[in-house]
Amino acid sequence: MTTKTQNPKPKSDNPDPITGEPGAHPVGTGVGAAVGAGVGGAALGAGAAAAAGAMAAGATMGSVAGPLGTVVGAVAGGVAGAMAGKSIAESIDPTAEDAYWRKEHRNRPYYQQGTQYEEYQPAYKYGWESRAKYHDRSFDEVEPNLERDWLRTNPGVQWSKAKHPVRDAWDRIDRPQNR
């Protein structure tokens, strides 16, 4: 009795439809795109993802689905994070912030009698601009970065003197109902 040996079906290399490279995962690509966009979309909705954080989250989640999913997830997450940061920055009116602090600075606990607004102004501006830059993180988290950058750009003013007005302006941006 002879048995016929069946030729196994050749394994597919899953060629990428665009590049022809082996290893494409069409289902994984779709899942990676959906997950990456979902992560980015959630970040945008919450206003809490920086471009890099959303990009990394999208890339990480997309990696589960394959290399192309990583790329698609990173792009979607990056776009969403960038849009969130842009939205926050655009919601800040520097003219209104400057006018508020010009009037209010004398009422703050750190105010020193006879000090002109112009001495505090750079710190207030740095505070509201930094809040937009680090929109997804707390002041306490980024304070070492803030101090380092402040000292680099304002070498004549100690961080201990600038910190309170910076924090004040930062916190005011977090309370948009007060603007």
Backbone as ProteinMPNN parsed JSONL, in Angstrom:
{"seq_chain_A": "MTTKTQNPKPKSDNPDPITGEPGAHPVGTGVGAAVGAGVGGAALGAGAAAAAGAMAAGATMGSVAGPLGTVVGAVAGGVAGAMAGKSIAESIDPTAEDAYWRKEHRNRPYYQQGTQYEEYQPAYKYGWESRAKYHDRSFDEVEPNLERDWLRTNPGVQWSKAKHPVRDAWDRIDRPQNR", "coords_chain_A": {"N_chain_A": [[0.839, -1.155, 0.0], [0.595, 2.138, -0.903], [1.203, 5.361, 0.234], [0.155, 8.552, -0.395], [2.035, 11.406, -0.316], [1.143, 14.443, 0.893], [1.652, 17.658, -0.373], [2.501, 20.226, 1.699], [0.749, 23.284, 2.06], [2.281, 26.184, 0.775], [3.902, 28.462, 2.972], [2.757, 31.759, 3.581], [4.38, 34.844, 3.003], [3.199, 37.076, 3.818], [3.223, 39.603, 2.239], [3.874, 43.107, 2.301], [1.469, 45.371, 1.148], [2.262, 47.775, 0.002], [5.111, 48.127, 0.022], [6.014, 45.569, -0.553], [7.557, 44.105, 1.141], [8.226, 41.278, 3.252], [6.153, 40.091, 5.985], [3.99, 41.736, 6.592], [1.113, 42.661, 8.411], [-2.022, 42.693, 7.94], [-4.368, 42.679, 9.543], [-3.302, 43.279, 12.019], [-2.259, 45.779, 11.433], [-4.577, 47.303, 11.078], [-5.692, 47.069, 13.646], [-3.63, 48.259, 15.114], [-3.752, 50.855, 14.108], [-6.31, 51.604, 14.944], [-6.1, 51.35, 17.742], [-3.944, 53.093, 18.273], [-5.011, 55.527, 17.335], [-7.171, 55.648, 19.024], [-5.942, 55.914, 21.532], [-4.641, 58.349, 21.126], [-6.904, 59.909, 20.566], [-8.303, 59.763, 22.96], [-6.492, 61.061, 24.558], [-6.569, 63.588, 23.433], [-9.235, 64.286, 23.932], [-9.214, 64.363, 26.701], [-7.367, 66.256, 27.089], [-4.879, 65.797, 28.051], [-2.493, 64.692, 27.058], [0.773, 64.883, 26.046], [2.458, 65.615, 22.991], [4.652, 63.91, 22.585], [4.171, 61.968, 24.547], [1.675, 60.909, 23.797], [2.372, 59.993, 21.309], [4.229, 58.039, 21.96], [2.599, 56.335, 23.463], [0.721, 55.596, 21.52], [2.431, 54.343, 19.702], [3.405, 52.239, 21.28], [1.05, 50.791, 21.872], [0.296, 50.227, 19.255], [2.382, 48.561, 18.531], [1.762, 46.048, 19.426], [0.273, 45.102, 17.425], [1.929, 44.913, 15.238], [4.637, 46.057, 13.043], [3.789, 48.066, 11.18], [1.477, 48.862, 12.404], [2.583, 50.056, 14.627], [3.762, 52.37, 13.563], [1.521, 53.686, 12.46], [-0.035, 53.982, 14.773], [1.687, 55.606, 16.3], [1.797, 57.932, 14.758], [-0.924, 58.738, 14.776], [-1.331, 59.089, 17.546], [0.614, 61.043, 18.059], [-0.286, 63.207, 16.527], [-2.723, 63.74, 17.804], [-1.825, 64.422, 20.409], [-0.282, 66.686, 19.849], [-2.247, 68.395, 18.879], [-3.769, 68.75, 21.194], [-1.956, 70.155, 22.854], [-1.614, 72.469, 21.299], [-4.179, 73.515, 21.339], [-4.488, 74.212, 24.047], [-2.443, 76.126, 24.309], [-3.417, 78.075, 22.543], [-5.617, 78.928, 23.922], [-4.756, 80.663, 25.807], [-4.494, 83.999, 26.532], [-2.087, 86.197, 26.12], [-2.038, 88.997, 26.445], [-4.231, 89.536, 28.096], [-3.47, 88.033, 30.33], [-1.126, 89.366, 31.102], [-2.186, 91.896, 31.724], [-3.853, 91.194, 33.888], [-1.972, 90.262, 35.831], [-0.409, 92.514, 36.119], [-2.104, 94.196, 37.492], [-2.734, 92.625, 39.72], [-0.374, 91.725, 41.026], [0.603, 93.068, 43.331], [-0.969, 92.149, 45.361], [-0.199, 89.653, 46.068], [1.224, 87.102, 48.197], [4.024, 86.943, 48.106], [4.88, 89.349, 47.232], [7.066, 92.096, 47.33], [7.283, 95.077, 49.035], [7.309, 98.054, 47.16], [8.4, 96.941, 44.896], [8.474, 96.917, 41.425], [6.121, 95.999, 38.863], [7.372, 95.15, 36.503], [9.576, 93.73, 37.33], [8.535, 91.33, 38.152], [7.188, 90.473, 35.923], [8.586, 88.868, 33.845], [8.642, 86.357, 35.113], [5.927, 85.759, 35.522], [5.078, 85.583, 32.853], [6.68, 83.464, 31.988], [5.554, 81.473, 33.55], [2.83, 81.204, 32.565], [3.368, 80.535, 29.917], [4.874, 78.203, 30.223], [2.982, 76.528, 31.346], [1.361, 75.953, 29.186], [3.204, 74.619, 27.615], [3.876, 72.348, 29.148], [1.429, 70.992, 29.441], [0.346, 68.544, 30.13], [1.355, 67.721, 32.515], [2.116, 68.028, 36.044], [2.944, 70.952, 38.024], [4.773, 70.372, 40.086], [5.958, 68.068, 39.079], [7.418, 69.01, 36.858], [8.994, 71.011, 37.853], [11.882, 70.854, 38.298], [12.801, 71.013, 35.614], [11.742, 73.469, 34.886], [13.104, 75.193, 36.614], [15.772, 74.774, 35.788], [15.661, 75.714, 33.087], [14.805, 78.323, 33.529], [16.964, 79.456, 34.943], [18.904, 79.281, 32.999], [17.988, 81.07, 31.047], [17.531, 83.377, 32.474], [19.836, 84.419, 34.067], [20.431, 86.264, 36.098], [18.458, 86.217, 38.022], [17.417, 84.532, 40.779], [15.986, 81.249, 41.132], [14.478, 80.819, 43.417], [13.35, 83.295, 43.882], [11.82, 83.713, 41.59], [10.126, 81.527, 41.425], [7.596, 81.588, 42.836], [5.897, 83.595, 41.533], [5.933, 82.374, 38.999], [4.679, 79.946, 39.542], [2.201, 80.919, 40.386], [1.137, 82.086, 38.007], [1.061, 79.785, 36.431], [-0.784, 78.208, 37.882], [-3.053, 79.801, 37.601], [-3.673, 79.479, 34.892], [-4.568, 76.913, 34.988], [-7.042, 77.309, 36.088], [-9.344, 78.165, 34.309], [-11.812, 79.398, 34.583], [-11.392, 81.625, 36.05], [-10.184, 83.411, 34.45]], "CA_chain_A": [[0.0, 0.0, 0.0], [1.39, 3.35, -0.972], [0.517, 6.572, 0.698], [0.503, 9.758, -1.121], [2.46, 12.489, 0.552], [0.555, 15.711, 0.468], [2.541, 18.806, -0.251], [1.869, 21.26, 2.524], [0.521, 24.587, 1.426], [3.41, 27.055, 1.117], [3.649, 29.527, 3.946], [2.734, 33.096, 2.994], [5.266, 35.818, 3.632], [2.389, 38.265, 4.114], [3.906, 40.788, 1.705], [3.272, 44.418, 2.502], [0.859, 45.767, -0.112], [2.907, 48.96, -0.571], [6.546, 47.939, -0.201], [6.303, 44.205, -0.952], [8.373, 43.475, 2.169], [7.503, 40.24, 3.986], [5.823, 40.344, 7.374], [2.887, 42.669, 6.804], [0.012, 42.089, 9.178], [-3.144, 43.587, 7.653], [-5.267, 42.797, 10.692], [-2.538, 43.999, 13.031], [-2.181, 47.178, 11.025], [-5.871, 47.923, 11.397], [-5.812, 47.153, 15.101], [-2.668, 49.276, 15.56], [-4.279, 52.179, 13.776], [-7.46, 51.89, 15.802], [-5.622, 51.54, 19.109], [-3.159, 54.333, 18.314], [-5.925, 56.656, 17.209], [-7.973, 55.68, 20.25], [-5.109, 56.488, 22.589], [-4.491, 59.772, 20.809], [-8.208, 60.56, 20.702], [-8.6, 59.894, 24.385], [-5.607, 62.11, 25.069], [-7.096, 64.868, 22.971], [-10.466, 64.559, 24.666], [-8.885, 64.688, 28.083], [-6.433, 67.381, 27.096], [-3.84, 65.447, 28.991], [-1.372, 63.951, 26.486], [1.731, 65.664, 25.259], [2.684, 64.999, 21.685], [5.566, 62.785, 22.729], [3.513, 60.926, 25.335], [0.65, 60.272, 22.974], [3.055, 59.276, 20.248], [4.789, 56.835, 22.559], [1.488, 55.437, 23.794], [0.195, 55.071, 20.254], [3.422, 53.424, 19.161], [3.434, 51.057, 22.124], [-0.17, 50.023, 21.633], [0.343, 49.759, 17.877], [3.39, 47.513, 18.422], [1.104, 44.773, 19.651], [-0.315, 44.69, 16.166], [2.914, 44.782, 14.182], [5.428, 47.249, 12.747], [3.014, 49.132, 10.55], [0.581, 49.349, 13.455], [3.379, 50.96, 15.459], [3.894, 53.65, 12.866], [0.205, 54.327, 12.378], [-0.406, 54.367, 16.137], [2.525, 56.732, 16.713], [1.362, 59.128, 14.031], [-2.23, 59.158, 15.291], [-1.145, 59.602, 18.904], [1.381, 62.285, 17.969], [-1.171, 64.273, 16.025], [-3.683, 64.071, 18.858], [-1.125, 65.13, 21.478], [0.081, 68.021, 19.358], [-3.463, 69.206, 18.814], [-4.141, 69.107, 22.568], [-1.048, 71.216, 23.282], [-1.919, 73.677, 20.519], [-5.451, 74.028, 21.833], [-4.254, 74.865, 25.334], [-1.659, 77.341, 24.064], [-4.269, 79.071, 21.905], [-6.628, 79.418, 24.862], [-4.109, 81.634, 26.684], [-4.383, 85.343, 25.946], [-0.979, 86.846, 26.832], [-2.372, 90.383, 26.785], [-5.116, 89.473, 29.265], [-2.681, 87.546, 31.465], [-0.243, 90.453, 31.511], [-3.021, 92.927, 32.373], [-4.288, 90.655, 35.176], [-0.862, 90.232, 36.78], [0.021, 93.899, 36.373], [-3.03, 94.708, 38.516], [-2.832, 91.725, 40.87], [0.899, 91.318, 41.637], [0.799, 93.669, 44.662], [-1.808, 91.433, 46.331], [0.314, 88.301, 46.258], [1.989, 87.0, 49.447], [5.457, 87.07, 47.86], [5.17, 90.71, 46.77], [7.913, 92.896, 48.211], [6.919, 96.493, 48.973], [8.092, 98.919, 46.285], [8.873, 96.235, 43.701], [7.669, 97.219, 40.246], [5.586, 94.853, 38.118], [8.333, 94.729, 35.489], [10.493, 92.745, 37.916], [7.804, 90.061, 38.223], [6.603, 90.157, 34.622], [9.164, 87.711, 33.155], [8.263, 85.129, 35.803], [4.527, 85.474, 35.198], [5.031, 85.143, 31.452], [7.286, 82.13, 31.966], [4.576, 80.561, 34.151], [1.715, 80.85, 31.68], [3.896, 79.852, 28.73], [5.282, 76.856, 30.621], [1.784, 75.71, 31.561], [0.955, 75.474, 27.867], [4.232, 73.678, 27.146], [3.792, 71.114, 29.945], [-0.002, 70.905, 29.751], [-0.052, 67.218, 30.589], [2.082, 67.373, 33.726], [1.922, 68.951, 37.163], [4.049, 71.868, 38.318], [5.764, 69.667, 40.893], [6.67, 67.143, 38.197], [8.32, 69.683, 35.922], [9.741, 72.102, 38.485], [13.321, 70.832, 38.0], [12.988, 71.511, 34.242], [11.441, 74.901, 34.899], [14.218, 75.879, 37.281], [16.945, 74.711, 34.902], [15.457, 76.605, 31.944], [14.743, 79.702, 34.033], [18.321, 79.907, 35.262], [19.649, 79.409, 31.747], [17.534, 82.249, 30.306], [17.487, 84.527, 33.397], [20.907, 84.118, 35.013], [20.537, 87.216, 37.2], [17.326, 86.101, 38.952], [17.384, 83.21, 41.399], [14.728, 80.525, 41.019], [13.7, 80.997, 44.648], [12.594, 84.544, 43.75], [10.898, 83.606, 40.452], [9.257, 80.351, 41.538], [6.23, 81.881, 43.284], [5.095, 84.163, 40.45], [5.795, 81.361, 37.938], [3.643, 79.005, 39.999], [0.931, 81.655, 40.385], [0.638, 82.183, 36.625], [0.799, 78.393, 36.039], [-2.042, 77.8, 38.517], [-4.156, 80.583, 37.019], [-4.03, 78.839, 33.622], [-5.346, 75.716, 35.351], [-8.377, 77.73, 36.531], [-9.802, 79.046, 33.238], [-13.003, 80.152, 34.976], [-10.921, 82.857, 36.672], [-9.559, 84.292, 33.448]], "C_chain_A": [[0.9, 1.24, 0.0], [0.564, 4.526, -0.477], [1.054, 7.747, -0.081], [0.902, 10.846, -0.124], [1.872, 13.776, 0.011], [1.578, 16.819, 0.646], [1.847, 19.846, 0.618], [1.777, 22.565, 1.737], [1.694, 25.501, 1.773], [2.991, 28.179, 2.056], [3.686, 30.876, 3.248], [3.693, 33.998, 3.755], [4.503, 37.062, 4.056], [3.063, 39.514, 3.56], [3.118, 42.058, 1.969], [2.711, 44.895, 1.173], [1.531, 46.978, -0.769], [4.359, 48.679, -0.927], [6.894, 46.561, -0.723], [7.154, 43.458, 0.049], [7.57, 42.39, 2.874], [7.172, 40.693, 5.402], [4.722, 41.341, 7.618], [1.774, 41.945, 7.543], [-1.203, 42.971, 8.986], [-4.094, 43.76, 8.83], [-4.571, 43.592, 11.79], [-2.415, 45.471, 12.703], [-3.456, 47.913, 11.374], [-6.047, 48.098, 12.888], [-4.87, 48.224, 15.63], [-3.162, 50.673, 15.28], [-5.42, 52.552, 14.706], [-7.013, 52.165, 17.231], [-4.851, 52.849, 19.227], [-4.045, 55.549, 18.231], [-6.783, 56.781, 18.458], [-7.207, 56.298, 21.393], [-4.958, 57.984, 22.364], [-5.787, 60.521, 20.986], [-8.59, 60.755, 22.155], [-7.746, 61.004, 24.992], [-6.123, 63.484, 24.659], [-8.338, 65.243, 23.765], [-10.185, 64.969, 26.097], [-7.97, 65.898, 28.18], [-5.22, 67.091, 27.948], [-2.66, 64.719, 28.385], [-0.473, 64.886, 25.719], [1.95, 64.941, 23.958], [3.587, 63.783, 21.831], [4.918, 61.638, 23.497], [2.468, 60.19, 24.526], [1.291, 59.463, 21.872], [3.619, 57.968, 20.791], [3.695, 55.838, 22.907], [0.905, 54.808, 22.537], [1.139, 54.054, 19.66], [3.45, 52.135, 19.961], [2.215, 50.186, 21.874], [-0.181, 49.461, 20.216], [1.327, 48.619, 17.7], [2.797, 46.133, 18.641], [0.6, 44.218, 18.33], [0.696, 44.594, 15.032], [3.577, 46.105, 13.863], [4.629, 48.381, 12.123], [2.008, 49.707, 11.541], [1.29, 50.32, 14.377], [3.451, 52.337, 14.833], [2.571, 54.391, 12.848], [-0.234, 54.804, 13.758], [0.387, 55.571, 16.612], [2.085, 58.015, 16.035], [0.042, 59.638, 14.597], [-2.104, 59.747, 16.693], [-0.392, 60.914, 18.917], [0.533, 63.452, 17.515], [-2.136, 64.703, 17.119], [-3.018, 64.85, 19.994], [-0.739, 66.542, 21.073], [-1.132, 68.933, 19.306], [-3.912, 69.639, 20.212], [-3.266, 70.247, 23.078], [-1.335, 72.531, 22.583], [-3.191, 74.327, 21.037], [-5.271, 74.781, 23.154], [-3.488, 76.167, 25.137], [-2.522, 78.438, 23.452], [-5.319, 79.638, 22.851], [-6.064, 80.47, 25.817], [-3.97, 82.952, 25.934], [-3.286, 86.089, 26.701], [-1.28, 88.277, 27.25], [-3.245, 90.421, 28.035], [-4.354, 89.008, 30.502], [-1.783, 88.661, 31.995], [-1.022, 91.538, 32.257], [-3.47, 92.46, 33.762], [-3.152, 90.747, 36.199], [-0.329, 91.617, 37.088], [-0.817, 94.495, 37.504], [-2.932, 93.909, 39.822], [-1.52, 91.513, 41.638], [1.118, 91.883, 43.047], [0.007, 92.947, 45.756], [-1.302, 90.032, 46.637], [1.193, 88.245, 47.499], [3.5, 87.17, 49.264], [5.857, 88.48, 47.42], [6.021, 91.434, 47.812], [7.605, 94.367, 47.967], [7.877, 97.269, 48.068], [8.616, 98.243, 45.021], [7.921, 96.506, 42.543], [7.238, 95.931, 39.544], [6.623, 94.289, 37.141], [9.363, 93.727, 36.02], [9.847, 91.365, 38.013], [7.361, 89.564, 36.85], [7.245, 88.955, 33.915], [8.767, 86.376, 33.799], [6.805, 84.765, 35.526], [4.408, 84.919, 33.776], [5.577, 83.718, 31.324], [6.3, 81.097, 32.531], [3.453, 80.198, 33.207], [2.199, 80.164, 30.411], [4.299, 78.415, 29.053], [4.086, 75.952, 30.853], [1.295, 75.153, 30.235], [1.933, 74.414, 27.357], [4.111, 72.325, 27.846], [2.347, 70.828, 30.353], [-0.434, 69.576, 30.327], [0.62, 66.807, 31.893], [1.848, 68.414, 34.808], [3.156, 69.838, 37.34], [5.157, 71.141, 39.07], [6.594, 68.698, 40.054], [7.743, 67.843, 37.371], [9.158, 70.789, 36.567], [11.242, 72.027, 38.244], [13.639, 71.346, 36.584], [12.777, 73.015, 34.191], [12.599, 75.685, 35.504], [15.442, 75.919, 36.368], [16.818, 75.705, 33.748], [15.4, 78.071, 32.373], [16.156, 80.24, 34.264], [19.174, 80.082, 34.009], [19.266, 80.701, 31.013], [17.487, 83.518, 31.157], [18.578, 84.375, 34.451], [21.002, 85.071, 36.202], [19.439, 87.095, 38.241], [17.26, 84.665, 39.483], [16.0, 82.574, 41.256], [13.863, 80.733, 42.254], [12.874, 82.286, 44.599], [11.528, 84.444, 42.653], [9.829, 82.525, 40.639], [7.817, 80.71, 41.887], [5.391, 82.565, 42.205], [4.915, 83.191, 39.275], [4.661, 80.416, 38.305], [2.265, 79.663, 39.987], [0.32, 81.703, 38.979], [0.279, 80.803, 36.092], [-0.572, 77.971, 36.58], [-3.237, 78.562, 37.947], [-4.611, 79.977, 35.688], [-4.846, 77.58, 33.89], [-6.764, 76.048, 35.79], [-8.976, 78.677, 35.484], [-11.062, 79.848, 33.611], [-12.622, 81.488, 35.605], [-10.314, 83.828, 35.679], [-10.567, 85.176, 32.792]], "O_chain_A": [[1.832, 1.359, 0.796], [-0.629, 4.637, -0.758], [2.245, 7.874, -0.362], [0.154, 11.149, 0.806], [2.068, 14.147, -1.146], [2.268, 16.908, 1.662], [0.742, 20.29, 0.309], [2.61, 22.88, 0.886], [2.072, 25.593, 2.941], [1.906, 28.751, 1.952], [4.555, 31.114, 2.41], [3.805, 33.928, 4.979], [5.092, 37.999, 4.594], [3.438, 40.399, 4.328], [1.891, 42.093, 1.878], [3.408, 44.833, 0.16], [1.383, 47.183, -1.974], [4.793, 48.957, -2.045], [7.973, 46.384, -1.29], [7.453, 42.283, -0.162], [6.366, 42.548, 3.078], [7.834, 41.574, 5.951], [4.528, 41.763, 8.758], [1.531, 40.759, 7.32], [-1.419, 43.901, 9.764], [-4.572, 44.864, 9.087], [-5.172, 44.466, 12.414], [-2.462, 46.318, 13.595], [-3.417, 49.022, 11.907], [-6.499, 49.146, 13.348], [-5.251, 49.014, 16.494], [-3.014, 51.573, 16.106], [-5.491, 53.679, 15.197], [-7.491, 53.108, 17.861], [-5.068, 53.623, 20.159], [-3.855, 56.509, 18.979], [-7.088, 57.888, 18.901], [-7.746, 57.112, 22.142], [-5.124, 58.785, 23.285], [-5.794, 61.643, 21.494], [-9.135, 61.793, 22.531], [-8.211, 61.78, 25.826], [-6.11, 64.425, 25.452], [-8.477, 66.379, 24.216], [-10.863, 65.842, 26.639], [-7.826, 66.49, 29.25], [-4.601, 68.0, 28.501], [-1.865, 64.156, 29.138], [-0.93, 65.605, 24.83], [1.646, 63.753, 23.851], [3.306, 62.732, 21.253], [5.092, 60.472, 23.143], [2.395, 58.962, 24.576], [0.82, 58.377, 21.532], [3.499, 56.919, 20.158], [3.843, 54.638, 22.675], [0.63, 53.609, 22.51], [0.704, 53.014, 19.166], [3.513, 51.049, 19.383], [2.339, 48.976, 21.685], [-0.625, 48.333, 20.003], [1.143, 47.784, 16.815], [3.294, 45.151, 18.089], [0.513, 43.004, 18.148], [0.312, 44.209, 13.927], [3.148, 47.155, 14.343], [4.788, 49.539, 12.509], [1.721, 50.904, 11.517], [0.695, 51.285, 14.856], [3.226, 53.347, 15.5], [2.504, 55.574, 13.18], [-0.749, 55.913, 13.895], [-0.165, 56.464, 17.255], [2.011, 59.067, 16.67], [-0.1, 60.831, 14.869], [-2.701, 60.781, 16.993], [-0.717, 61.809, 19.698], [0.627, 64.552, 18.058], [-2.342, 65.897, 17.335], [-3.581, 65.828, 20.487], [-0.856, 67.48, 21.862], [-1.047, 70.111, 19.653], [-4.381, 70.762, 20.395], [-3.772, 71.201, 23.669], [-1.301, 73.59, 23.208], [-3.266, 75.55, 21.158], [-5.838, 75.856, 23.347], [-3.835, 77.192, 25.723], [-2.375, 79.608, 23.805], [-5.855, 80.719, 22.604], [-6.82, 81.101, 26.557], [-3.402, 83.007, 24.844], [-3.523, 86.568, 27.81], [-0.824, 88.723, 28.303], [-3.026, 91.24, 28.927], [-4.566, 89.529, 31.597], [-1.694, 88.869, 33.205], [-0.575, 92.036, 33.29], [-3.467, 93.246, 34.709], [-3.348, 91.253, 37.304], [0.149, 91.871, 38.194], [-0.301, 95.209, 38.364], [-3.039, 94.48, 40.907], [-1.566, 91.148, 42.813], [1.759, 91.233, 43.873], [0.286, 93.118, 46.942], [-1.934, 89.302, 47.4], [1.847, 89.234, 47.831], [4.185, 87.52, 50.225], [7.043, 88.767, 47.256], [5.737, 91.39, 49.009], [7.66, 94.844, 46.833], [9.097, 97.156, 48.193], [9.211, 98.902, 44.168], [6.708, 96.341, 42.672], [7.915, 94.907, 39.629], [6.726, 93.073, 36.981], [9.95, 92.968, 35.249], [10.539, 90.348, 37.963], [7.181, 88.363, 36.649], [6.517, 88.092, 33.425], [8.578, 85.381, 33.099], [6.485, 83.594, 35.32], [3.728, 83.921, 33.536], [4.998, 82.879, 30.634], [6.23, 79.972, 32.037], [3.138, 79.019, 33.048], [1.506, 79.295, 29.88], [4.087, 77.513, 28.243], [4.152, 74.75, 30.592], [0.86, 74.003, 30.168], [1.526, 73.429, 26.741], [4.23, 71.28, 27.208], [2.087, 70.46, 31.499], [-1.488, 69.493, 30.957], [0.471, 65.666, 32.332], [1.436, 69.539, 34.527], [4.25, 69.519, 36.873], [6.334, 71.274, 38.737], [7.79, 68.53, 40.291], [8.846, 67.323, 37.206], [9.952, 71.435, 35.883], [11.85, 73.069, 37.999], [14.639, 72.037, 36.386], [13.529, 73.742, 33.542], [13.017, 76.711, 34.969], [16.068, 76.965, 36.198], [17.755, 76.451, 33.462], [15.887, 78.951, 31.664], [16.492, 81.342, 33.83], [20.061, 80.935, 33.969], [20.127, 81.353, 30.422], [17.41, 84.621, 30.615], [18.262, 84.217, 35.63], [21.599, 84.718, 37.219], [19.475, 87.798, 39.25], [17.071, 83.715, 38.724], [14.981, 83.265, 41.257], [12.64, 80.814, 42.144], [11.809, 82.358, 45.212], [10.453, 85.03, 42.78], [8.746, 82.616, 40.062], [6.896, 80.172, 41.273], [4.256, 82.146, 41.978], [3.867, 83.186, 38.63], [3.792, 80.121, 37.485], [1.276, 79.03, 39.618], [-0.859, 81.4, 38.79], [-0.709, 80.661, 35.371], [-1.408, 77.448, 35.844], [-4.326, 77.999, 37.83], [-5.805, 79.963, 35.392], [-5.72, 77.225, 33.099], [-7.609, 75.155, 35.858], [-9.104, 79.873, 35.747], [-11.333, 80.88, 32.996], [-13.455, 82.391, 35.682], [-9.967, 84.952, 36.04], [-10.216, 85.978, 31.927]]}, "name": "protein", "num_of_chains": 1, "seq": "MTTKTQNPKPKSDNPDPITGEPGAHPVGTGVGAAVGAGVGGAALGAGAAAAAGAMAAGATMGSVAGPLGTVVGAVAGGVAGAMAGKSIAESIDPTAEDAYWRKEHRNRPYYQQGTQYEEYQPAYKYGWESRAKYHDRSFDEVEPNLERDWLRTNPGVQWSKAKHPVRDAWDRIDRPQNR"}
